[in-house]
């Protein structure tokens, strides 16, 4: 019976099946061929693209904060060293850079001399942030807590891939912004002669901003893909976030809104009475007569000067509490990096399934 069944199936060109004998009608269970699988073979437990679900917004936010609170010891153990290096460089060199910025009006050359210092601070913060982010993403995605390790300062394959893809994306963003600026600049110049072009330019700017935000949301999972799949991750992030841009927006807003509010409260609590008063908004109500336009222009210029004065007063107040702000900067970076890794890592796992290192 079994031999005849196999011969009959082979005669019909059906291959890759399993005949299942049982006390009832004959069953033939067909196995999927490799050619029917979409994309590369998946890791164990990973969903295929056709079966990917939506990112659970509230569940992902909950798991991000659960990661922060439940794994705080691991987070501190793996991330304290790189983030402390970044905070120390900012403390020792950032204060002098603020002093140069405050004295920029009186001594512009001194402020320009500190631009390389500001670049150094930015590079160190970028590299140390990458180290901490990759370490925490490995905890979220693989459960790799690296037990027994108390000082993590490592630039390996995952870190270098994330550095490269971040730089490439930054170059692409700058190039796109320059190209868009040139196009809209030309159209804005033409709008003086053809007013209808001004309306099209305003509408185009709104559309461009929306598209840029949408594209950024589609690329939010580049870092988890770099860590989880050992690739540059741009194309893969774009694929797995299909239909999930608004979900990612919800995850990011709900995850970081509380931290943003807490940061603002802590910032002004530290400044206390040294915080400068906000500038008063001018009265821009259009008046009548030939001097209406000149009056509005003068009010706008005065308001711009008040804003500039307020910024310098704020810098002076911050300089007086620089050590406190440096300590807060360290802990703020620790918490934000953990939430970033928790939110993106759990969103990635929700889409592709659990992975093994």
NUSE-633772 format. One record per residue (C-alpha): residue number from 0; residue in one letter; x, y, z. Coordinates in steps of 0.02 Angstrom, whole numbers, always signed. Layout:
r resi:NUM, resn:A, u:X, v:Y, w:Z
...
! end
This chain:
r resi:0, resn:X, u:+0, v:+0, w:+0
r resi:1, resn:X, u:+138, v:+122, w:+49
r resi:2, resn:X, u:+242, v:+80, w:-105
r resi:3, resn:X, u:+94, v:+102, w:-222
r resi:4, resn:X, u:+50, v:+268, w:-143
r resi:5, resn:X, u:+227, v:+333, w:-166
r resi:6, resn:X, u:+230, v:+277, w:-347
r resi:7, resn:X, u:+64, v:+362, w:-380
r resi:8, resn:X, u:+123, v:+524, w:-302
r resi:9, resn:X, u:+287, v:+518, w:-397
r resi:10, resn:X, u:+192, v:+490, w:-559
r resi:11, resn:X, u:+93, v:+648, w:-526
r resi:12, resn:X, u:+253, v:+747, w:-498
r resi:13, resn:X, u:+220, v:+777, w:-311
r resi:14, resn:X, u:+383, v:+774, w:-215
r resi:15, resn:X, u:+441, v:+825, w:-44
r resi:16, resn:X, u:+292, v:+751, w:+46
r resi:17, resn:X, u:+270, v:+630, w:+188
r resi:18, resn:X, u:+144, v:+490, w:+182
r resi:19, resn:X, u:+60, v:+469, w:+350
r resi:20, resn:X, u:-22, v:+299, w:+375
r resi:21, resn:X, u:-161, v:+291, w:+504
r resi:22, resn:X, u:-326, v:+201, w:+532
r resi:23, resn:X, u:-428, v:+306, w:+413
r resi:24, resn:X, u:-410, v:+393, w:+245
r resi:25, resn:X, u:-234, v:+408, w:+180
r resi:26, resn:X, u:-147, v:+575, w:+220
r resi:27, resn:X, u:-10, v:+661, w:+122
r resi:28, resn:X, u:+76, v:+801, w:+216
r resi:29, resn:X, u:+168, v:+916, w:+95
r resi:30, resn:X, u:+331, v:+995, w:+148
r resi:31, resn:X, u:+373, v:+1172, w:+87
r resi:32, resn:X, u:+515, v:+1179, w:-37
r resi:33, resn:X, u:+661, v:+1295, w:-5
r resi:34, resn:X, u:+616, v:+1393, w:-161
r resi:35, resn:X, u:+451, v:+1444, w:-81
r resi:36, resn:X, u:+533, v:+1528, w:+68
r resi:37, resn:X, u:+544, v:+1716, w:+57
r resi:38, resn:X, u:+717, v:+1784, w:+89
r resi:39, resn:X, u:+861, v:+1700, w:+181
r resi:40, resn:X, u:+836, v:+1560, w:+304
r resi:41, resn:X, u:+776, v:+1625, w:+471
r resi:42, resn:X, u:+850, v:+1597, w:+641
r resi:43, resn:X, u:+759, v:+1480, w:+756
r resi:44, resn:X, u:+601, v:+1562, w:+824
r resi:45, resn:X, u:+607, v:+1703, w:+695
r resi:46, resn:X, u:+452, v:+1749, w:+598
r resi:47, resn:X, u:+454, v:+1758, w:+410
r resi:48, resn:X, u:+409, v:+1923, w:+328
r resi:49, resn:X, u:+237, v:+1860, w:+282
r resi:50, resn:X, u:+195, v:+1823, w:+462
r resi:51, resn:X, u:+262, v:+1981, w:+542
r resi:52, resn:X, u:+139, v:+2067, w:+657
r resi:53, resn:X, u:+118, v:+2244, w:+718
r resi:54, resn:X, u:+230, v:+2312, w:+854
r resi:55, resn:X, u:+131, v:+2310, w:+1017
r resi:56, resn:X, u:+151, v:+2491, w:+1070
r resi:57, resn:X, u:+103, v:+2480, w:+1254
r resi:58, resn:X, u:+185, v:+2310, w:+1274
r resi:59, resn:X, u:+348, v:+2372, w:+1200
r resi:60, resn:X, u:+349, v:+2527, w:+1311
r resi:61, resn:X, u:+312, v:+2418, w:+1462
r resi:62, resn:X, u:+455, v:+2301, w:+1420
r resi:63, resn:X, u:+572, v:+2449, w:+1392
r resi:64, resn:X, u:+539, v:+2514, w:+1567
r resi:65, resn:X, u:+541, v:+2336, w:+1634
r resi:66, resn:X, u:+715, v:+2317, w:+1560
r resi:67, resn:X, u:+771, v:+2480, w:+1642
r resi:68, resn:X, u:+706, v:+2434, w:+1813
r resi:69, resn:X, u:+729, v:+2246, w:+1812
r resi:70, resn:X, u:+903, v:+2245, w:+1735
r resi:71, resn:X, u:+971, v:+2405, w:+1811
r resi:72, resn:X, u:+1118, v:+2314, w:+1891
r resi:73, resn:X, u:+1168, v:+2239, w:+1724
r resi:74, resn:X, u:+1141, v:+2406, w:+1636
r resi:75, resn:X, u:+1252, v:+2497, w:+1760
r resi:76, resn:X, u:+1385, v:+2361, w:+1754
r resi:77, resn:X, u:+1398, v:+2363, w:+1564
r resi:78, resn:X, u:+1368, v:+2547, w:+1524
r resi:79, resn:X, u:+1449, v:+2645, w:+1664
r resi:80, resn:X, u:+1626, v:+2644, w:+1594
r resi:81, resn:X, u:+1594, v:+2710, w:+1417
r resi:82, resn:X, u:+1464, v:+2836, w:+1474
r resi:83, resn:X, u:+1578, v:+2897, w:+1614
r resi:84, resn:X, u:+1716, v:+2928, w:+1487
r resi:85, resn:X, u:+1597, v:+3034, w:+1384
r resi:86, resn:X, u:+1536, v:+3129, w:+1537
r resi:87, resn:X, u:+1714, v:+3161, w:+1597
r resi:88, resn:X, u:+1769, v:+3232, w:+1429
r resi:89, resn:X, u:+1614, v:+3342, w:+1426
r resi:90, resn:X, u:+1650, v:+3403, w:+1604
r resi:91, resn:X, u:+1834, v:+3444, w:+1579
r resi:92, resn:X, u:+1818, v:+3525, w:+1408
r resi:93, resn:X, u:+1637, v:+3578, w:+1397
r resi:94, resn:X, u:+1651, v:+3712, w:+1531
r resi:95, resn:X, u:+1787, v:+3804, w:+1435
r resi:96, resn:X, u:+1685, v:+3789, w:+1276
r resi:97, resn:X, u:+1537, v:+3871, w:+1365
r resi:98, resn:X, u:+1649, v:+4012, w:+1425
r resi:99, resn:X, u:+1707, v:+4040, w:+1246
r resi:100, resn:X, u:+1526, v:+4041, w:+1185
r resi:101, resn:X, u:+1479, v:+4170, w:+1317
r resi:102, resn:X, u:+1624, v:+4282, w:+1265
r resi:103, resn:X, u:+1588, v:+4258, w:+1079
r resi:104, resn:X, u:+1532, v:+4438, w:+1054
r resi:105, resn:X, u:+1685, v:+4513, w:+1133
r resi:106, resn:X, u:+1810, v:+4386, w:+1066
r resi:107, resn:X, u:+1746, v:+4289, w:+913
r resi:108, resn:X, u:+1917, v:+4212, w:+879
r resi:109, resn:X, u:+1919, v:+4128, w:+1051
r resi:110, resn:X, u:+1750, v:+4049, w:+1016
r resi:111, resn:X, u:+1811, v:+3987, w:+847
r resi:112, resn:X, u:+1965, v:+3912, w:+930
r resi:113, resn:X, u:+1854, v:+3800, w:+1035
r resi:114, resn:X, u:+1760, v:+3727, w:+888
r resi:115, resn:X, u:+1883, v:+3580, w:+876
r resi:116, resn:X, u:+1854, v:+3550, w:+1062
r resi:117, resn:X, u:+1667, v:+3542, w:+1034
r resi:118, resn:X, u:+1698, v:+3420, w:+891
r resi:119, resn:X, u:+1806, v:+3313, w:+1006
r resi:120, resn:X, u:+1668, v:+3310, w:+1138
r resi:121, resn:X, u:+1542, v:+3258, w:+1006
r resi:122, resn:X, u:+1652, v:+3118, w:+936
r resi:123, resn:X, u:+1688, v:+3046, w:+1109
r resi:124, resn:X, u:+1504, v:+3053, w:+1156
r resi:125, resn:X, u:+1458, v:+2967, w:+992
r resi:126, resn:X, u:+1584, v:+2825, w:+1012
r resi:127, resn:X, u:+1550, v:+2793, w:+1196
r resi:128, resn:X, u:+1363, v:+2797, w:+1164
r resi:129, resn:X, u:+1383, v:+2665, w:+1027
r resi:130, resn:X, u:+1481, v:+2552, w:+1145
r resi:131, resn:X, u:+1347, v:+2564, w:+1280
r resi:132, resn:X, u:+1204, v:+2543, w:+1156
r resi:133, resn:X, u:+1275, v:+2386, w:+1076
r resi:134, resn:X, u:+1309, v:+2307, w:+1246
r resi:135, resn:X, u:+1131, v:+2338, w:+1306
r resi:136, resn:X, u:+1053, v:+2283, w:+1141
r resi:137, resn:X, u:+1142, v:+2117, w:+1159
r resi:138, resn:X, u:+1060, v:+2097, w:+1329
r resi:139, resn:X, u:+887, v:+2133, w:+1258
r resi:140, resn:X, u:+902, v:+2031, w:+1098
r resi:141, resn:X, u:+1010, v:+1884, w:+1152
r resi:142, resn:X, u:+1002, v:+1891, w:+1342
r resi:143, resn:X, u:+1192, v:+1908, w:+1342
r resi:144, resn:X, u:+1227, v:+1991, w:+1509
r resi:145, resn:X, u:+1415, v:+1955, w:+1504
r resi:146, resn:X, u:+1422, v:+1898, w:+1686
r resi:147, resn:X, u:+1580, v:+1940, w:+1781
r resi:148, resn:X, u:+1622, v:+2088, w:+1670
r resi:149, resn:X, u:+1625, v:+2255, w:+1762
r resi:150, resn:X, u:+1718, v:+2368, w:+1640
r resi:151, resn:X, u:+1654, v:+2361, w:+1461
r resi:152, resn:X, u:+1754, v:+2466, w:+1339
r resi:153, resn:X, u:+1755, v:+2373, w:+1175
r resi:154, resn:X, u:+1746, v:+2418, w:+992
r resi:155, resn:X, u:+1709, v:+2256, w:+900
r resi:156, resn:X, u:+1621, v:+2208, w:+740
r resi:157, resn:X, u:+1448, v:+2261, w:+797
r resi:158, resn:X, u:+1510, v:+2429, w:+858
r resi:159, resn:X, u:+1606, v:+2465, w:+698
r resi:160, resn:X, u:+1458, v:+2416, w:+589
r resi:161, resn:X, u:+1344, v:+2531, w:+686
r resi:162, resn:X, u:+1471, v:+2673, w:+676
r resi:163, resn:X, u:+1487, v:+2651, w:+487
r resi:164, resn:X, u:+1300, v:+2643, w:+453
r resi:165, resn:X, u:+1267, v:+2793, w:+566
r resi:166, resn:X, u:+1397, v:+2897, w:+474
r resi:167, resn:X, u:+1330, v:+2843, w:+304
r resi:168, resn:X, u:+1152, v:+2886, w:+354
r resi:169, resn:X, u:+1212, v:+3053, w:+421
r resi:170, resn:X, u:+1298, v:+3092, w:+255
r resi:171, resn:X, u:+1140, v:+3043, w:+161
r resi:172, resn:X, u:+1034, v:+3155, w:+272
r resi:173, resn:X, u:+1152, v:+3303, w:+248
r resi:174, resn:X, u:+1157, v:+3278, w:+60
r resi:175, resn:X, u:+968, v:+3265, w:+52
r resi:176, resn:X, u:+946, v:+3421, w:+159
r resi:177, resn:X, u:+1065, v:+3520, w:+47
r resi:178, resn:X, u:+976, v:+3462, w:-111
r resi:179, resn:X, u:+805, v:+3501, w:-37
r resi:180, resn:X, u:+867, v:+3671, w:+22
r resi:181, resn:X, u:+929, v:+3716, w:-152
r resi:182, resn:X, u:+766, v:+3663, w:-234
r resi:183, resn:X, u:+655, v:+3754, w:-110
r resi:184, resn:X, u:+770, v:+3905, w:-113
r resi:185, resn:X, u:+750, v:+3921, w:-301
r resi:186, resn:X, u:+562, v:+3897, w:-289
r resi:187, resn:X, u:+550, v:+4027, w:-150
r resi:188, resn:X, u:+644, v:+4152, w:-258
r resi:189, resn:X, u:+524, v:+4118, w:-401
r resi:190, resn:X, u:+374, v:+4141, w:-285
r resi:191, resn:X, u:+408, v:+4328, w:-276
r resi:192, resn:X, u:+362, v:+4340, w:-459
r resi:193, resn:X, u:+231, v:+4200, w:-460
r resi:194, resn:X, u:+137, v:+4201, w:-293
r resi:195, resn:X, u:+54, v:+4032, w:-321
r resi:196, resn:X, u:+225, v:+3951, w:-311
r resi:197, resn:X, u:+238, v:+4011, w:-130
r resi:198, resn:X, u:+85, v:+3907, w:-84
r resi:199, resn:X, u:+160, v:+3756, w:-172
r resi:200, resn:X, u:+325, v:+3781, w:-80
r resi:201, resn:X, u:+238, v:+3788, w:+90
r resi:202, resn:X, u:+139, v:+3631, w:+50
r resi:203, resn:X, u:+295, v:+3545, w:-15
r resi:204, resn:X, u:+390, v:+3585, w:+145
r resi:205, resn:X, u:+252, v:+3507, w:+250
r resi:206, resn:X, u:+252, v:+3351, w:+142
r resi:207, resn:X, u:+443, v:+3342, w:+148
r resi:208, resn:X, u:+445, v:+3351, w:+338
r resi:209, resn:X, u:+312, v:+3214, w:+350
r resi:210, resn:X, u:+408, v:+3102, w:+229
r resi:211, resn:X, u:+571, v:+3132, w:+323
r resi:212, resn:X, u:+490, v:+3083, w:+489
r resi:213, resn:X, u:+411, v:+2929, w:+409
r resi:214, resn:X, u:+578, v:+2875, w:+333
r resi:215, resn:X, u:+665, v:+2902, w:+500
r resi:216, resn:X, u:+538, v:+2791, w:+587
r resi:217, resn:X, u:+563, v:+2656, w:+456
r resi:218, resn:X, u:+749, v:+2657, w:+497
r resi:219, resn:X, u:+735, v:+2658, w:+687
r resi:220, resn:X, u:+776, v:+2472, w:+698
r resi:221, resn:X, u:+943, v:+2485, w:+608
r resi:222, resn:X, u:+1041, v:+2466, w:+771
r resi:223, resn:X, u:+948, v:+2308, w:+830
r resi:224, resn:X, u:+970, v:+2232, w:+657
r resi:225, resn:X, u:+1156, v:+2273, w:+658
r resi:226, resn:X, u:+1175, v:+2186, w:+826
r resi:227, resn:X, u:+1052, v:+2044, w:+797
r resi:228, resn:X, u:+1094, v:+1998, w:+617
r resi:229, resn:X, u:+1274, v:+2057, w:+594
r resi:230, resn:X, u:+1236, v:+2168, w:+445
r resi:231, resn:X, u:+1224, v:+2354, w:+409
r resi:232, resn:X, u:+1037, v:+2338, w:+435
r resi:233, resn:X, u:+966, v:+2479, w:+328
r resi:234, resn:X, u:+872, v:+2373, w:+202
r resi:235, resn:X, u:+818, v:+2248, w:+335
r resi:236, resn:X, u:+754, v:+2384, w:+451
r resi:237, resn:X, u:+655, v:+2459, w:+307
r resi:238, resn:X, u:+578, v:+2289, w:+270
r resi:239, resn:X, u:+527, v:+2236, w:+445
r resi:240, resn:X, u:+453, v:+2405, w:+492
r resi:241, resn:X, u:+333, v:+2402, w:+344
r resi:242, resn:X, u:+164, v:+2458, w:+412
r resi:243, resn:X, u:+240, v:+2497, w:+584
r resi:244, resn:X, u:+296, v:+2678, w:+565
r resi:245, resn:X, u:+153, v:+2747, w:+672
r resi:246, resn:X, u:+178, v:+2608, w:+798
r resi:247, resn:X, u:+362, v:+2655, w:+815
r resi:248, resn:X, u:+312, v:+2837, w:+835
r resi:249, resn:X, u:+196, v:+2788, w:+976
r resi:250, resn:X, u:+332, v:+2683, w:+1059
r resi:251, resn:X, u:+459, v:+2824, w:+1053
r resi:252, resn:X, u:+338, v:+2957, w:+1114
r resi:253, resn:X, u:+272, v:+2854, w:+1259
r resi:254, resn:X, u:+445, v:+2794, w:+1307
r resi:255, resn:X, u:+537, v:+2960, w:+1307
r resi:256, resn:X, u:+400, v:+3086, w:+1350
r resi:257, resn:X, u:+413, v:+3048, w:+1538
r resi:258, resn:X, u:+602, v:+3059, w:+1531
r resi:259, resn:X, u:+594, v:+3224, w:+1437
r resi:260, resn:X, u:+475, v:+3299, w:+1565
r resi:261, resn:X, u:+582, v:+3237, w:+1709
r resi:262, resn:X, u:+738, v:+3311, w:+1627
r resi:263, resn:X, u:+656, v:+3482, w:+1609
r resi:264, resn:X, u:+601, v:+3480, w:+1791
r resi:265, resn:X, u:+774, v:+3427, w:+1851
r resi:266, resn:X, u:+858, v:+3558, w:+1742
r resi:267, resn:X, u:+762, v:+3705, w:+1814
r resi:268, resn:X, u:+767, v:+3631, w:+1989
r resi:269, resn:X, u:+958, v:+3636, w:+1982
r resi:270, resn:X, u:+960, v:+3813, w:+1914
r resi:271, resn:X, u:+837, v:+3874, w:+2045
r resi:272, resn:X, u:+836, v:+4063, w:+2059
r resi:273, resn:X, u:+981, v:+4077, w:+1937
r resi:274, resn:X, u:+868, v:+4030, w:+1792
r resi:275, resn:X, u:+841, v:+4184, w:+1681
r resi:276, resn:X, u:+666, v:+4246, w:+1650
r resi:277, resn:X, u:+592, v:+4202, w:+1482
r resi:278, resn:X, u:+589, v:+4346, w:+1357
r resi:279, resn:X, u:+423, v:+4432, w:+1328
r resi:280, resn:X, u:+341, v:+4402, w:+1162
r resi:281, resn:X, u:+319, v:+4562, w:+1063
r resi:282, resn:X, u:+152, v:+4630, w:+1004
r resi:283, resn:X, u:+150, v:+4587, w:+819
r resi:284, resn:X, u:-29, v:+4642, w:+791
r resi:285, resn:X, u:-30, v:+4728, w:+621
r resi:286, resn:X, u:-64, v:+4912, w:+636
r resi:287, resn:X, u:-124, v:+5043, w:+515
r resi:288, resn:X, u:-27, v:+5175, w:+423
r resi:289, resn:X, u:+137, v:+5184, w:+332
r resi:290, resn:X, u:+240, v:+5140, w:+487
r resi:291, resn:X, u:+151, v:+4975, w:+523
r resi:292, resn:X, u:+277, v:+4866, w:+430
r resi:293, resn:X, u:+426, v:+4958, w:+505
r resi:294, resn:X, u:+353, v:+4942, w:+680
r resi:295, resn:X, u:+325, v:+4754, w:+660
r resi:296, resn:X, u:+502, v:+4732, w:+595
r resi:297, resn:X, u:+575, v:+4829, w:+741
r resi:298, resn:X, u:+475, v:+4724, w:+865
r resi:299, resn:X, u:+535, v:+4563, w:+785
r resi:300, resn:X, u:+717, v:+4620, w:+791
r resi:301, resn:X, u:+700, v:+4670, w:+973
r resi:302, resn:X, u:+626, v:+4500, w:+1014
r resi:303, resn:X, u:+771, v:+4413, w:+925
r resi:304, resn:X, u:+894, v:+4512, w:+1032
r resi:305, resn:X, u:+798, v:+4464, w:+1190
r resi:306, resn:X, u:+808, v:+4281, w:+1140
r resi:307, resn:X, u:+995, v:+4295, w:+1113
r resi:308, resn:X, u:+1018, v:+4382, w:+1281
r resi:309, resn:X, u:+915, v:+4247, w:+1366
r resi:310, resn:X, u:+1023, v:+4111, w:+1289
r resi:311, resn:X, u:+1183, v:+4191, w:+1354
r resi:312, resn:X, u:+1108, v:+4213, w:+1528
r resi:313, resn:X, u:+1057, v:+4029, w:+1525
r resi:314, resn:X, u:+1234, v:+3977, w:+1479
r resi:315, resn:X, u:+1304, v:+4079, w:+1623
r resi:316, resn:X, u:+1182, v:+3999, w:+1744
r resi:317, resn:X, u:+1228, v:+3825, w:+1681
r resi:318, resn:X, u:+1414, v:+3864, w:+1697
r resi:319, resn:X, u:+1387, v:+3902, w:+1881
r resi:320, resn:X, u:+1316, v:+3726, w:+1909
r resi:321, resn:X, u:+1426, v:+3635, w:+1784
r resi:322, resn:X, u:+1478, v:+3492, w:+1900
r resi:323, resn:X, u:+1297, v:+3456, w:+1948
r resi:324, resn:X, u:+1243, v:+3458, w:+1766
r resi:325, resn:X, u:+1387, v:+3341, w:+1720
r resi:326, resn:X, u:+1330, v:+3215, w:+1850
r resi:327, resn:X, u:+1150, v:+3229, w:+1790
r resi:328, resn:X, u:+1213, v:+3210, w:+1611
r resi:329, resn:X, u:+1295, v:+3044, w:+1656
r resi:330, resn:X, u:+1140, v:+2971, w:+1738
r resi:331, resn:X, u:+1027, v:+3044, w:+1604
r resi:332, resn:X, u:+1130, v:+2960, w:+1468
r resi:333, resn:X, u:+1128, v:+2797, w:+1565
r resi:334, resn:X, u:+938, v:+2798, w:+1579
r resi:335, resn:X, u:+906, v:+2859, w:+1401
r resi:336, resn:X, u:+1025, v:+2731, w:+1326
r resi:337, resn:X, u:+941, v:+2592, w:+1424
r resi:338, resn:X, u:+767, v:+2648, w:+1369
r resi:339, resn:X, u:+826, v:+2666, w:+1189
r resi:340, resn:X, u:+898, v:+2490, w:+1189
r resi:341, resn:X, u:+746, v:+2422, w:+1281
r resi:342, resn:X, u:+620, v:+2502, w:+1164
r resi:343, resn:X, u:+708, v:+2465, w:+999
r resi:344, resn:X, u:+769, v:+2293, w:+1051
r resi:345, resn:X, u:+598, v:+2236, w:+1108
r resi:346, resn:X, u:+515, v:+2309, w:+952
r resi:347, resn:X, u:+639, v:+2211, w:+846
r resi:348, resn:X, u:+607, v:+2049, w:+942
r resi:349, resn:X, u:+419, v:+2076, w:+925
r resi:350, resn:X, u:+438, v:+2081, w:+736
r resi:351, resn:X, u:+566, v:+1945, w:+700
r resi:352, resn:X, u:+554, v:+1834, w:+853
r resi:353, resn:X, u:+683, v:+1781, w:+980
r resi:354, resn:X, u:+861, v:+1756, w:+921
r resi:355, resn:X, u:+1010, v:+1657, w:+980
r resi:356, resn:X, u:+1184, v:+1731, w:+986
! end
